[in-house]
Amino acid sequence: MEINKPIKIEEEYESTLKKMETIFHAKPNTKEGDLLELLSFLVHEYELKHHKIEALSPIEALKFEMEEQGLNQISLAKQIGMSKSSISVILNGKKPMSVRFMKYLHQHLGIPAHILLS
């Protein structure tokens, strides 16, 4: 694959991703490793312009982490020392997260503080 221009259209983006899959495990400082690095840069630049990823809301981040960590409302409530109904009210957006709750989510579930504070 010859690299002589930036990615400009979706078809080029898709074909570049497919090429990257075939050389994904290339070792650094090899011909394929250098190609993977260049393709990664081109894909990143294209994605910045055409595939913006919106930041998660605090509630979306919490729901995502609960799913990732296999937690339900009851188990999260037990961990933090709250009632299931309090967790439910927060997850439904009817009550804001307290500072104590956000601090727990950051420290124990790994949710970035900037997301919790947004």
MOPAC internal coordinates of N, CA, C and O (Angstrom, degrees):
PM7 1SCF
backbone

  N    0.0000 0     0.00 0     0.00 0    0    0    0
  C    1.4587 1     0.00 0     0.00 0    1    0    0
  C    1.5196 1   108.11 1     0.00 0    2    1    0
  O    1.2310 1   121.24 1   -54.81 1    3    2    1
  N    1.2907 1   115.22 1   125.19 1    3    2    1
  C    1.4582 1   120.73 1   179.06 1    5    3    2
  C    1.5241 1   109.48 1   -94.66 1    6    5    3
  O    1.2310 1   121.61 1   -46.13 1    7    6    5
  N    1.3171 1   114.52 1   133.87 1    7    6    5
  C    1.4627 1   120.13 1   178.95 1    9    7    6
  C    1.5206 1   107.45 1  -106.99 1   10    9    7
  O    1.2310 1   121.05 1   -69.04 1   11   10    9
  N    1.3197 1   115.61 1   110.96 1   11   10    9
  C    1.4604 1   118.32 1  -179.10 1   13   11   10
  C    1.5304 1   112.88 1  -136.38 1   14   13   11
  O    1.2310 1   120.92 1  -172.63 1   15   14   13
  N    1.3492 1   115.85 1     7.37 1   15   14   13
  C    1.4645 1   118.52 1   178.98 1   17   15   14
  C    1.5164 1   109.41 1  -165.39 1   18   17   15
  O    1.2310 1   120.72 1   -19.20 1   19   18   17
  N    1.3282 1   116.23 1   160.80 1   19   18   17
  C    1.4652 1   119.49 1   176.10 1   21   19   18
  C    1.5259 1   111.04 1   -69.80 1   22   21   19
  O    1.2310 1   121.03 1   -17.80 1   23   22   21
  N    1.3171 1   115.63 1   162.20 1   23   22   21
  C    1.4619 1   121.64 1   175.16 1   25   23   22
  C    1.5245 1   107.26 1   -75.74 1   26   25   23
  O    1.2310 1   120.78 1   -52.20 1   27   26   25
  N    1.3363 1   116.12 1   127.80 1   27   26   25
  C    1.4612 1   119.78 1  -176.68 1   29   27   26
  C    1.5158 1   114.26 1  -119.40 1   30   29   27
  O    1.2310 1   120.10 1   155.33 1   31   30   29
  N    1.3127 1   117.42 1   -24.67 1   31   30   29
  C    1.4645 1   119.61 1  -178.23 1   33   31   30
  C    1.5238 1   109.84 1  -129.97 1   34   33   31
  O    1.2310 1   121.47 1   -19.00 1   35   34   33
  N    1.3151 1   114.79 1   161.00 1   35   34   33
  C    1.4690 1   121.59 1  -175.52 1   37   35   34
  C    1.5269 1   112.54 1   -59.04 1   38   37   35
  O    1.2310 1   120.02 1   143.13 1   39   38   37
  N    1.3219 1   117.57 1   -36.87 1   39   38   37
  C    1.4678 1   120.44 1  -179.84 1   41   39   38
  C    1.5298 1   110.54 1   -63.46 1   42   41   39
  O    1.2310 1   120.31 1   140.03 1   43   42   41
  N    1.3214 1   117.01 1   -39.97 1   43   42   41
  C    1.4702 1   120.53 1   177.56 1   45   43   42
  C    1.5324 1   110.02 1   -66.52 1   46   45   43
  O    1.2310 1   120.83 1   141.07 1   47   46   45
  N    1.3084 1   116.02 1   -38.93 1   47   46   45
  C    1.4588 1   121.66 1   178.06 1   49   47   46
  C    1.5296 1   109.99 1   -60.69 1   50   49   47
  O    1.2310 1   120.45 1   131.20 1   51   50   49
  N    1.3222 1   116.74 1   -48.80 1   51   50   49
  C    1.4620 1   121.39 1  -179.51 1   53   51   50
  C    1.5248 1   111.68 1   -62.31 1   54   53   51
  O    1.2310 1   120.17 1   136.35 1   55   54   53
  N    1.3206 1   117.28 1   -43.65 1   55   54   53
  C    1.4690 1   119.33 1  -179.47 1   57   55   54
  C    1.5309 1   110.96 1   -68.11 1   58   57   55
  O    1.2310 1   120.10 1   147.41 1   59   58   57
  N    1.3159 1   117.42 1   -32.59 1   59   58   57
  C    1.4654 1   120.83 1   177.15 1   61   59   58
  C    1.5249 1   110.18 1   -67.36 1   62   61   59
  O    1.2310 1   120.50 1   138.89 1   63   62   61
  N    1.3258 1   116.64 1   -41.11 1   63   62   61
  C    1.4691 1   119.87 1   177.15 1   65   63   62
  C    1.5232 1   111.24 1   -61.91 1   66   65   63
  O    1.2310 1   120.49 1   139.48 1   67   66   65
  N    1.3232 1   116.66 1   -40.52 1   67   66   65
  C    1.4675 1   120.49 1   178.63 1   69   67   66
  C    1.5266 1   110.85 1   -63.97 1   70   69   67
  O    1.2310 1   120.41 1   138.63 1   71   70   69
  N    1.3199 1   116.81 1   -41.37 1   71   70   69
  C    1.4578 1   120.31 1   177.57 1   73   71   70
  C    1.5269 1   110.27 1   -63.40 1   74   73   71
  O    1.2310 1   120.84 1   138.57 1   75   74   73
  N    1.3252 1   115.99 1   -41.43 1   75   74   73
  C    1.4653 1   119.69 1   179.60 1   77   75   74
  C    1.5294 1   111.21 1   -61.19 1   78   77   75
  O    1.2310 1   120.40 1   143.20 1   79   78   77
  N    1.3264 1   116.83 1   -36.80 1   79   78   77
  C    1.4658 1   120.04 1   178.42 1   81   79   78
  C    1.5195 1   111.17 1   -60.63 1   82   81   79
  O    1.2310 1   120.29 1   143.71 1   83   82   81
  N    1.3194 1   117.05 1   -36.29 1   83   82   81
  C    1.4702 1   119.75 1  -176.85 1   85   83   82
  C    1.5254 1   112.65 1   -74.16 1   86   85   83
  O    1.2310 1   119.97 1   159.24 1   87   86   85
  N    1.3348 1   117.66 1   -20.76 1   87   86   85
  C    1.4694 1   120.33 1  -178.62 1   89   87   86
  C    1.5288 1   111.66 1  -120.30 1   90   89   87
  O    1.2310 1   120.45 1  -161.25 1   91   90   89
  N    1.3114 1   116.74 1    18.75 1   91   90   89
  C    1.4558 1   121.46 1  -173.32 1   93   91   90
  C    1.5248 1   113.06 1   -56.89 1   94   93   91
  O    1.2310 1   119.46 1   144.75 1   95   94   93
  N    1.2952 1   118.63 1   -35.25 1   95   94   93
  C    1.4691 1   121.90 1  -177.20 1   97   95   94
  C    1.5252 1   112.62 1   -95.65 1   98   97   95
  O    1.2310 1   120.35 1  -159.11 1   99   98   97
  N    1.3083 1   116.93 1    20.89 1   99   98   97
  C    1.4619 1   120.55 1   178.82 1  101   99   98
  C    1.5283 1   110.12 1   -63.79 1  102  101   99
  O    1.2310 1   121.26 1   -36.66 1  103  102  101
  N    1.3007 1   115.19 1   143.34 1  103  102  101
  C    1.4634 1   120.58 1   178.99 1  105  103  102
  C    1.5259 1   110.00 1   -79.64 1  106  105  103
  O    1.2310 1   120.44 1   -35.80 1  107  106  105
  N    1.3493 1   116.77 1   144.20 1  107  106  105
  C    1.4742 1   120.58 1   177.54 1  109  107  106
  C    1.5291 1   111.05 1   -58.89 1  110  109  107
  O    1.2310 1   121.39 1   -27.28 1  111  110  109
  N    1.3064 1   114.95 1   152.72 1  111  110  109
  C    1.4699 1   122.86 1   177.18 1  113  111  110
  C    1.5266 1   113.49 1    61.86 1  114  113  111
  O    1.2310 1   121.32 1  -150.59 1  115  114  113
  N    1.3286 1   115.08 1    29.41 1  115  114  113
  C    1.4627 1   120.85 1   170.76 1  117  115  114
  C    1.5181 1   106.36 1  -118.59 1  118  117  115
  O    1.2310 1   120.73 1   -10.63 1  119  118  117
  N    1.3144 1   116.21 1   169.37 1  119  118  117
  C    1.4644 1   119.69 1   179.11 1  121  119  118
  C    1.5256 1   110.27 1   -58.27 1  122  121  119
  O    1.2310 1   120.36 1   133.48 1  123  122  121
  N    1.3356 1   116.92 1   -46.52 1  123  122  121
  C    1.4690 1   119.73 1   179.09 1  125  123  122
  C    1.5236 1   111.49 1   -69.06 1  126  125  123
  O    1.2310 1   119.96 1   144.22 1  127  126  125
  N    1.3197 1   117.68 1   -35.78 1  127  126  125
  C    1.4589 1   120.99 1   177.99 1  129  127  126
  C    1.5184 1   111.58 1   -63.38 1  130  129  127
  O    1.2310 1   120.94 1   138.02 1  131  130  129
  N    1.3337 1   115.81 1   -41.98 1  131  130  129
  C    1.4649 1   119.95 1   177.28 1  133  131  130
  C    1.5299 1   111.12 1   -65.16 1  134  133  131
  O    1.2310 1   120.98 1   139.54 1  135  134  133
  N    1.3383 1   115.72 1   -40.46 1  135  134  133
  C    1.4628 1   120.01 1   178.26 1  137  135  134
  C    1.5286 1   110.09 1   -62.94 1  138  137  135
  O    1.2310 1   120.12 1   136.31 1  139  138  137
  N    1.3226 1   117.38 1   -43.69 1  139  138  137
  C    1.4606 1   121.03 1   178.83 1  141  139  138
  C    1.5257 1   110.73 1   -60.42 1  142  141  139
  O    1.2310 1   120.41 1   138.65 1  143  142  141
  N    1.3065 1   116.82 1   -41.35 1  143  142  141
  C    1.4664 1   120.60 1   179.23 1  145  143  142
  C    1.5234 1   111.15 1   -63.50 1  146  145  143
  O    1.2310 1   120.32 1   135.78 1  147  146  145
  N    1.3178 1   116.99 1   -44.22 1  147  146  145
  C    1.4666 1   120.58 1   178.85 1  149  147  146
  C    1.5287 1   111.70 1   -65.19 1  150  149  147
  O    1.2310 1   120.73 1   136.41 1  151  150  149
  N    1.3257 1   116.21 1   -43.59 1  151  150  149
  C    1.4677 1   119.32 1   179.13 1  153  151  150
  C    1.5224 1   111.01 1   -63.96 1  154  153  151
  O    1.2310 1   120.59 1   141.91 1  155  154  153
  N    1.3243 1   116.48 1   -38.09 1  155  154  153
  C    1.4687 1   120.57 1   177.91 1  157  155  154
  C    1.5180 1   110.90 1   -60.84 1  158  157  155
  O    1.2310 1   120.99 1   138.32 1  159  158  157
  N    1.3054 1   115.71 1   -41.68 1  159  158  157
  C    1.4619 1   120.03 1   178.44 1  161  159  158
  C    1.5268 1   110.79 1   -63.01 1  162  161  159
  O    1.2310 1   120.26 1   133.93 1  163  162  161
  N    1.3252 1   117.11 1   -46.07 1  163  162  161
  C    1.4589 1   121.10 1  -179.58 1  165  163  162
  C    1.5333 1   111.38 1   -62.86 1  166  165  163
  O    1.2310 1   120.65 1   137.24 1  167  166  165
  N    1.3249 1   116.36 1   -42.76 1  167  166  165
  C    1.4692 1   120.78 1   178.77 1  169  167  166
  C    1.5217 1   109.74 1   -63.52 1  170  169  167
  O    1.2310 1   120.22 1   135.67 1  171  170  169
  N    1.3161 1   117.19 1   -44.33 1  171  170  169
  C    1.4631 1   121.27 1   179.42 1  173  171  170
  C    1.5269 1   111.05 1   -58.22 1  174  173  171
  O    1.2310 1   120.33 1   133.37 1  175  174  173
  N    1.3083 1   116.97 1   -46.63 1  175  174  173
  C    1.4666 1   120.87 1   179.64 1  177  175  174
  C    1.5252 1   111.44 1   -62.72 1  178  177  175
  O    1.2310 1   120.22 1   138.62 1  179  178  177
  N    1.3182 1   117.18 1   -41.38 1  179  178  177
  C    1.4630 1   120.65 1   178.54 1  181  179  178
  C    1.5301 1   110.28 1   -64.76 1  182  181  179
  O    1.2310 1   120.67 1   135.91 1  183  182  181
  N    1.3293 1   116.33 1   -44.09 1  183  182  181
  C    1.4617 1   120.11 1  -178.96 1  185  183  182
  C    1.5272 1   112.27 1   -64.52 1  186  185  183
  O    1.2310 1   120.04 1   144.51 1  187  186  185
  N    1.3143 1   117.53 1   -35.49 1  187  186  185
  C    1.4606 1   120.24 1   177.20 1  189  187  186
  C    1.5251 1   111.58 1   -59.24 1  190  189  187
  O    1.2310 1   120.80 1   144.35 1  191  190  189
  N    1.3205 1   116.07 1   -35.65 1  191  190  189
  C    1.4668 1   120.86 1  -177.76 1  193  191  190
  C    1.5253 1   113.47 1   -87.24 1  194  193  191
  O    1.2310 1   120.57 1   145.82 1  195  194  193
  N    1.3390 1   116.52 1   -34.18 1  195  194  193
  C    1.4621 1   119.50 1  -168.63 1  197  195  194
  C    1.5238 1   116.07 1  -119.26 1  198  197  195
  O    1.2310 1   119.50 1   167.98 1  199  198  197
  N    1.3052 1   118.56 1   -12.02 1  199  198  197
  C    1.4620 1   121.44 1  -176.64 1  201  199  198
  C    1.5199 1   110.46 1  -134.48 1  202  201  199
  O    1.2310 1   121.11 1  -124.39 1  203  202  201
  N    1.3088 1   115.48 1    55.61 1  203  202  201
  C    1.4640 1   118.73 1  -179.60 1  205  203  202
  C    1.5166 1   110.05 1   -62.17 1  206  205  203
  O    1.2310 1   121.53 1   -44.17 1  207  206  205
  N    1.3178 1   114.68 1   135.83 1  207  206  205
  C    1.4554 1   121.08 1   177.97 1  209  207  206
  C    1.5220 1   107.56 1  -105.37 1  210  209  207
  O    1.2310 1   121.35 1   -60.81 1  211  210  209
  N    1.3023 1   115.03 1   119.19 1  211  210  209
  C    1.4537 1   120.41 1   179.50 1  213  211  210
  C    1.5233 1   109.35 1   -74.72 1  214  213  211
  O    1.2310 1   120.83 1   -37.27 1  215  214  213
  N    1.3134 1   116.01 1   142.73 1  215  214  213
  C    1.4562 1   120.71 1   177.73 1  217  215  214
  C    1.5266 1   109.86 1   -67.59 1  218  217  215
  O    1.2310 1   121.32 1   -33.35 1  219  218  217
  N    1.3150 1   115.08 1   146.65 1  219  218  217
  C    1.4612 1   120.01 1   176.81 1  221  219  218
  C    1.5218 1   110.12 1   -71.53 1  222  221  219
  O    1.2310 1   120.72 1   -32.03 1  223  222  221
  N    1.3096 1   116.24 1   147.97 1  223  222  221
  C    1.4621 1   120.58 1   171.27 1  225  223  222
  C    1.5270 1   106.72 1   -75.12 1  226  225  223
  O    1.2310 1   119.57 1   -16.61 1  227  226  225
  N    1.3254 1   118.43 1   163.39 1  227  226  225
  C    1.4627 1   119.75 1   177.60 1  229  227  226
  C    1.5337 1   112.54 1   -56.07 1  230  229  227
  O    1.2310 1   120.15 1   139.61 1  231  230  229
  N    1.3200 1   117.31 1   -40.39 1  231  230  229
  C    1.4679 1   120.47 1  -179.31 1  233  231  230
  C    1.5288 1   110.52 1   -68.66 1  234  233  231
  O    1.2310 1   120.09 1   137.95 1  235  234  233
  N    1.3394 1   117.42 1   -42.05 1  235  234  233
  C    1.4677 1   120.48 1   177.69 1  237  235  234
  C    1.5264 1   110.55 1   -62.18 1  238  237  235
  O    1.2310 1   120.63 1   139.12 1  239  238  237
  N    1.3346 1   116.41 1   -40.88 1  239  238  237
  C    1.4694 1   120.79 1   178.58 1  241  239  238
  C    1.5233 1   110.55 1   -63.53 1  242  241  239
  O    1.2310 1   120.24 1   137.97 1  243  242  241
  N    1.3222 1   117.15 1   -42.03 1  243  242  241
  C    1.4615 1   121.14 1   178.46 1  245  243  242
  C    1.5237 1   110.33 1   -63.32 1  246  245  243
  O    1.2310 1   119.87 1   132.91 1  247  246  245
  N    1.3124 1   117.85 1   -47.09 1  247  246  245
  C    1.4663 1   120.93 1   179.63 1  249  247  246
  C    1.5282 1   110.85 1   -61.10 1  250  249  247
  O    1.2310 1   120.48 1   139.08 1  251  250  249
  N    1.3237 1   116.68 1   -40.92 1  251  250  249
  C    1.4601 1   120.90 1   178.92 1  253  251  250
  C    1.5265 1   110.32 1   -62.24 1  254  253  251
  O    1.2310 1   120.24 1   131.30 1  255  254  253
  N    1.3260 1   117.14 1   -48.70 1  255  254  253
  C    1.4608 1   120.72 1  -178.99 1  257  255  254
  C    1.5179 1   111.53 1   -64.83 1  258  257  255
  O    1.2310 1   119.99 1   142.34 1  259  258  257
  N    1.3055 1   117.63 1   -37.66 1  259  258  257
  C    1.4649 1   120.12 1   177.15 1  261  259  258
  C    1.5308 1   109.94 1   -60.49 1  262  261  259
  O    1.2310 1   120.78 1   135.82 1  263  262  261
  N    1.3197 1   116.12 1   -44.18 1  263  262  261
  C    1.4646 1   119.92 1   179.07 1  265  263  262
  C    1.5252 1   110.84 1   -65.46 1  266  265  263
  O    1.2310 1   120.49 1   134.46 1  267  266  265
  N    1.3266 1   116.68 1   -45.54 1  267  266  265
  C    1.4633 1   121.19 1  -179.64 1  269  267  266
  C    1.5208 1   112.29 1   -60.37 1  270  269  267
  O    1.2310 1   120.68 1   142.58 1  271  270  269
  N    1.3251 1   116.31 1   -37.42 1  271  270  269
  C    1.4571 1   120.72 1  -175.80 1  273  271  270
  C    1.5262 1   113.09 1   -96.70 1  274  273  271
  O    1.2310 1   120.52 1  -174.31 1  275  274  273
  N    1.3341 1   116.61 1     5.69 1  275  274  273
  C    1.4534 1   120.97 1   176.99 1  277  275  274
  C    1.5253 1   113.80 1    68.46 1  278  277  275
  O    1.2310 1   121.07 1  -148.39 1  279  278  277
  N    1.3133 1   115.57 1    31.61 1  279  278  277
  C    1.4668 1   120.00 1  -179.87 1  281  279  278
  C    1.5163 1   110.20 1   -98.84 1  282  281  279
  O    1.2310 1   121.06 1   -34.79 1  283  282  281
  N    1.3284 1   115.57 1   145.21 1  283  282  281
  C    1.4561 1   120.43 1   169.46 1  285  283  282
  C    1.5246 1   107.37 1  -114.62 1  286  285  283
  O    1.2310 1   120.58 1     0.71 1  287  286  285
  N    1.3075 1   116.49 1  -179.29 1  287  286  285
  C    1.4654 1   119.49 1  -176.83 1  289  287  286
  C    1.5233 1   111.50 1   -61.89 1  290  289  287
  O    1.2310 1   120.17 1   142.05 1  291  290  289
  N    1.3053 1   117.28 1   -37.95 1  291  290  289
  C    1.4610 1   120.91 1  -178.84 1  293  291  290
  C    1.5291 1   110.98 1   -66.43 1  294  293  291
  O    1.2310 1   120.43 1   132.34 1  295  294  293
  N    1.3308 1   116.78 1   -47.66 1  295  294  293
  C    1.4675 1   119.07 1  -178.05 1  297  295  294
  C    1.5277 1   111.43 1   -66.70 1  298  297  295
  O    1.2310 1   119.87 1   142.24 1  299  298  297
  N    1.3293 1   117.85 1   -37.76 1  299  298  297
  C    1.4646 1   120.10 1   176.76 1  301  299  298
  C    1.5228 1   110.05 1   -65.59 1  302  301  299
  O    1.2310 1   120.59 1   137.53 1  303  302  301
  N    1.3057 1   116.48 1   -42.47 1  303  302  301
  C    1.4683 1   120.51 1   179.24 1  305  303  302
  C    1.5240 1   110.93 1   -59.73 1  306  305  303
  O    1.2310 1   120.30 1   136.97 1  307  306  305
  N    1.3288 1   117.03 1   -43.03 1  307  306  305
  C    1.4657 1   120.73 1   178.36 1  309  307  306
  C    1.5188 1   111.16 1   -63.39 1  310  309  307
  O    1.2310 1   120.22 1   136.64 1  311  310  309
  N    1.3281 1   117.18 1   -43.36 1  311  310  309
  C    1.4679 1   121.30 1  -178.88 1  313  311  310
  C    1.5148 1   112.18 1   -59.94 1  314  313  311
  O    1.2310 1   120.88 1   136.61 1  315  314  313
  N    1.3116 1   115.92 1   -43.39 1  315  314  313
  C    1.4649 1   119.47 1  -174.17 1  317  315  314
  C    1.5265 1   112.84 1   -92.39 1  318  317  315
  O    1.2310 1   120.27 1   167.57 1  319  318  317
  N    1.3349 1   117.08 1   -12.43 1  319  318  317
  C    1.4578 1   119.95 1  -179.70 1  321  319  318
  C    1.5222 1   113.29 1    81.90 1  322  321  319
  O    1.2310 1   121.10 1  -142.50 1  323  322  321
  N    1.3109 1   115.50 1    37.50 1  323  322  321
  C    1.4644 1   121.43 1   177.62 1  325  323  322
  C    1.5181 1   108.36 1  -121.46 1  326  325  323
  O    1.2310 1   120.76 1    -9.71 1  327  326  325
  N    1.3121 1   116.16 1   170.29 1  327  326  325
  C    1.4654 1   119.68 1   175.21 1  329  327  326
  C    1.5256 1   109.44 1   -84.58 1  330  329  327
  O    1.2310 1   121.26 1   -24.41 1  331  330  329
  N    1.3367 1   115.20 1   155.59 1  331  330  329
  C    1.4682 1   120.24 1   176.90 1  333  331  330
  C    1.5220 1   110.18 1   -60.57 1  334  333  331
  O    1.2310 1   120.64 1   142.99 1  335  334  333
  N    1.3266 1   116.38 1   -37.01 1  335  334  333
  C    1.4690 1   119.24 1  -178.58 1  337  335  334
  C    1.5319 1   110.82 1   -65.85 1  338  337  335
  O    1.2310 1   119.96 1   145.17 1  339  338  337
  N    1.3385 1   117.67 1   -34.83 1  339  338  337
  C    1.4736 1   120.15 1   176.83 1  341  339  338
  C    1.5231 1   110.78 1   -64.48 1  342  341  339
  O    1.2310 1   120.88 1   138.34 1  343  342  341
  N    1.3326 1   115.93 1   -41.66 1  343  342  341
  C    1.4698 1   120.47 1   177.75 1  345  343  342
  C    1.5178 1   109.15 1   -63.36 1  346  345  343
  O    1.2310 1   120.24 1   135.93 1  347  346  345
  N    1.3139 1   117.14 1   -44.07 1  347  346  345
  C    1.4600 1   122.27 1  -179.80 1  349  347  346
  C    1.5261 1   111.52 1   -59.40 1  350  349  347
  O    1.2310 1   120.60 1   135.83 1  351  350  349
  N    1.3151 1   116.45 1   -44.17 1  351  350  349
  C    1.4632 1   121.30 1  -179.40 1  353  351  350
  C    1.5318 1   110.11 1   -62.77 1  354  353  351
  O    1.2310 1   120.35 1   139.66 1  355  354  353
  N    1.3239 1   116.93 1   -40.34 1  355  354  353
  C    1.4676 1   121.07 1   178.31 1  357  355  354
  C    1.5208 1   110.38 1   -66.48 1  358  357  355
  O    1.2310 1   120.55 1   132.66 1  359  358  357
  N    1.3434 1   116.56 1   -47.34 1  359  358  357
  C    1.4723 1   120.57 1  -178.65 1  361  359  358
  C    1.5228 1   112.38 1   -63.22 1  362  361  359
  O    1.2310 1   120.02 1   152.93 1  363  362  361
  N    1.3034 1   117.57 1   -27.07 1  363  362  361
  C    1.4644 1   121.51 1   178.32 1  365  363  362
  C    1.5239 1   112.42 1   -88.25 1  366  365  363
  O    1.2310 1   120.33 1  -177.98 1  367  366  365
  N    1.3238 1   116.98 1     2.02 1  367  366  365
  C    1.4579 1   120.99 1   176.99 1  369  367  366
  C    1.5089 1   114.97 1    74.22 1  370  369  367
  O    1.2310 1   120.35 1  -162.91 1  371  370  369
  N    1.3187 1   116.94 1    17.09 1  371  370  369
  C    1.4644 1   120.20 1  -178.05 1  373  371  370
  C    1.5241 1   112.53 1   -90.66 1  374  373  371
  O    1.2310 1   120.75 1   167.17 1  375  374  373
  N    1.3351 1   116.17 1   -12.83 1  375  374  373
  C    1.4598 1   121.01 1   179.54 1  377  375  374
  C    1.5256 1   107.54 1  -142.57 1  378  377  375
  O    1.2310 1   120.06 1   -44.86 1  379  378  377
  N    1.3287 1   117.49 1   135.14 1  379  378  377
  C    1.4677 1   118.76 1   179.35 1  381  379  378
  C    1.5293 1   111.25 1   -71.41 1  382  381  379
  O    1.2310 1   121.03 1   -22.90 1  383  382  381
  N    1.3109 1   115.63 1   157.10 1  383  382  381
  C    1.4618 1   121.07 1   176.63 1  385  383  382
  C    1.5209 1   109.08 1   -73.65 1  386  385  383
  O    1.2310 1   120.75 1   -43.87 1  387  386  385
  N    1.3066 1   116.17 1   136.13 1  387  386  385
  C    1.4673 1   120.16 1   176.19 1  389  387  386
  C    1.5263 1   108.97 1   -78.45 1  390  389  387
  O    1.2310 1   120.88 1   -17.55 1  391  390  389
  N    1.3083 1   115.92 1   162.45 1  391  390  389
  C    1.4635 1   120.42 1   177.59 1  393  391  390
  C    1.5284 1   109.75 1   -61.02 1  394  393  391
  O    1.2310 1   120.11 1   138.80 1  395  394  393
  N    1.3162 1   117.40 1   -41.20 1  395  394  393
  C    1.4668 1   121.64 1   178.62 1  397  395  394
  C    1.5225 1   110.52 1   -59.55 1  398  397  395
  O    1.2310 1   120.47 1   136.08 1  399  398  397
  N    1.3305 1   116.70 1   -43.92 1  399  398  397
  C    1.4612 1   122.39 1  -179.88 1  401  399  398
  C    1.5327 1   110.38 1   -64.31 1  402  401  399
  O    1.2310 1   120.41 1   133.44 1  403  402  401
  N    1.3403 1   116.83 1   -46.56 1  403  402  401
  C    1.4638 1   120.47 1   179.34 1  405  403  402
  C    1.5330 1   110.81 1   -62.33 1  406  405  403
  O    1.2310 1   120.55 1   139.91 1  407  406  405
  N    1.3150 1   116.56 1   -40.09 1  407  406  405
  C    1.4601 1   120.75 1   179.34 1  409  407  406
  C    1.5312 1   110.26 1   -61.85 1  410  409  407
  O    1.2310 1   120.49 1   137.40 1  411  410  409
  N    1.3217 1   116.67 1   -42.60 1  411  410  409
  C    1.4596 1   121.20 1   177.07 1  413  411  410
  C    1.5343 1   110.36 1   -61.60 1  414  413  411
  O    1.2310 1   120.44 1   132.52 1  415  414  413
  N    1.3231 1   116.76 1   -47.48 1  415  414  413
  C    1.4681 1   120.66 1  -178.89 1  417  415  414
  C    1.5232 1   111.09 1   -60.03 1  418  417  415
  O    1.2310 1   120.79 1   141.31 1  419  418  417
  N    1.3063 1   116.09 1   -38.69 1  419  418  417
  C    1.4645 1   120.31 1   179.31 1  421  419  418
  C    1.5319 1   110.64 1   -69.16 1  422  421  419
  O    1.2310 1   120.30 1   131.29 1  423  422  421
  N    1.3100 1   117.04 1   -48.71 1  423  422  421
  C    1.4586 1   120.73 1  -174.46 1  425  423  422
  C    1.5298 1   113.81 1   -75.07 1  426  425  423
  O    1.2310 1   119.84 1   144.38 1  427  426  425
  N    1.3209 1   117.92 1   -35.62 1  427  426  425
  C    1.4544 1   120.45 1  -172.72 1  429  427  426
  C    1.5247 1   114.85 1  -105.95 1  430  429  427
  O    1.2310 1   120.18 1   154.20 1  431  430  429
  N    1.3152 1   117.26 1   -25.80 1  431  430  429
  C    1.4638 1   119.35 1   178.05 1  433  431  430
  C    1.5234 1   112.12 1  -106.19 1  434  433  431
  O    1.2310 1   120.56 1   168.88 1  435  434  433
  N    1.3285 1   116.54 1   -11.12 1  435  434  433
  C    1.4581 1   120.42 1   177.14 1  437  435  434
  C    1.5105 1   115.36 1    78.63 1  438  437  435
  O    1.2310 1   120.06 1  -160.32 1  439  438  437
  N    1.3151 1   117.49 1    19.68 1  439  438  437
  C    1.4683 1   120.01 1   178.20 1  441  439  438
  C    1.5299 1   107.44 1   -76.76 1  442  441  439
  O    1.2310 1   120.01 1   -54.52 1  443  442  441
  N    1.3295 1   117.59 1   125.48 1  443  442  441
  C    1.4642 1   119.81 1  -178.37 1  445  443  442
  C    1.5316 1   112.90 1   -58.18 1  446  445  443
  O    1.2310 1   121.12 1   -42.16 1  447  446  445
  N    1.3100 1   115.47 1   137.84 1  447  446  445
  C    1.4627 1   121.43 1  -177.97 1  449  447  446
  C    1.5285 1   112.23 1   -57.99 1  450  449  447
  O    1.2310 1   120.20 1   141.44 1  451  450  449
  N    1.3431 1   117.23 1   -38.56 1  451  450  449
  C    1.4650 1   118.91 1  -178.07 1  453  451  450
  C    1.5341 1   111.72 1   -63.53 1  454  453  451
  O    1.2310 1   119.87 1   151.07 1  455  454  453
  N    1.3212 1   117.84 1   -28.93 1  455  454  453
  C    1.4643 1   119.95 1   176.11 1  457  455  454
  C    1.5204 1   110.57 1   -74.14 1  458  457  455
  O    1.2310 1   120.73 1   137.32 1  459  458  457
  N    1.3295 1   116.20 1   -42.68 1  459  458  457
  C    1.4646 1   120.07 1  -179.62 1  461  459  458
  C    1.5238 1   112.05 1   -64.25 1  462  461  459
  O    1.2310 1   120.59 1   148.72 1  463  462  461
  N    1.3183 1   116.48 1   -31.28 1  463  462  461
  C    1.4613 1   120.66 1  -177.87 1  465  463  462
  C    1.5183 1   113.87 1   -89.58 1  466  465  463
  O    1.2310 1   120.21 1   177.26 1  467  466  465
  N    1.3326 1   117.20 1    -2.74 1  467  466  465
  C    1.4709 1   119.12 1  -177.33 1  469  467  466
  C    1.5041 1   112.29 1   -78.92 1  470  469  467
  O    1.2310 1   120.10 1   180.00 1  471  470  469

